Amino acid sequence: MPLFQNVARLLLFGNSFTGSIPTEYGRLENLTHLELNNNFDITGTVPTELMECDKLTVLALLQTGISGNVTFCDSFVGSIKILVSDVSICGEECECCCVMSY
């Protein structure tokens, strides 16, 4: 993954991706935005490896099949905003989530 270490933004919305979010994204040390909106067939949970992205400020998961809770968001070093369309993804105690109707 050294070739992509300087990637700051992954804007991957609307690409008909399937499967889960790759744990390797956690190795992108300069990642600030990860936007996966409108990839309805992305499933699974948000990998905890994303906590390694110290510069991540936006994680957009609107209109995906992501499930589970992002209860680890308080563990991020910086300030992160997680955009979701379903409150069940964030859980009740997650203050960094913004539930948005799409």
TAQUIJO-V725839 format. One record per backbone hydrogen bond with DSSP energy under -1.0 kcal/mol. NH is the residue of the N-H (numbers start at 0). CO is the residue of the C=O. E is the energy in kcal/mol with one decimal. If there is no record, write none. Layout:
# TAQUIJO-V725839
NH | CO | E
NH | CO | E
This chain:
# TAQUIJO-V725839
3 | 0 | -1.7
4 | 1 | -1.2
6 | 3 | -1.9
9 | 32 | -2.7
11 | 34 | -2.5
13 | 36 | -2.2
18 | 40 | -1.4
24 | 21 | -1.4
25 | 22 | -1.8
26 | 23 | -2.2
27 | 24 | -1.7
28 | 26 | -1.6
30 | 27 | -1.8
31 | 7 | -4.0
32 | 7 | -1.9
33 | 57 | -2.4
34 | 9 | -2.8
35 | 59 | -2.9
37 | 61 | -1.9
41 | 38 | -2.1
42 | 18 | -3.1
49 | 46 | -1.8
50 | 47 | -2.1
51 | 48 | -1.9
52 | 49 | -1.9
53 | 51 | -1.6
55 | 52 | -1.7
56 | 31 | -3.0
57 | 31 | -2.0
58 | 80 | -2.4
59 | 33 | -2.4
60 | 82 | -3.5
64 | 41 | -1.7
66 | 43 | -3.2
69 | 88 | -2.0
72 | 69 | -1.4
74 | 71 | -2.5
75 | 72 | -1.4
80 | 56 | -2.7
81 | 95 | -2.3
82 | 58 | -2.2
83 | 97 | -2.1
88 | 85 | -1.8
90 | 86 | -1.8
97 | 81 | -3.2
99 | 83 | -3.1
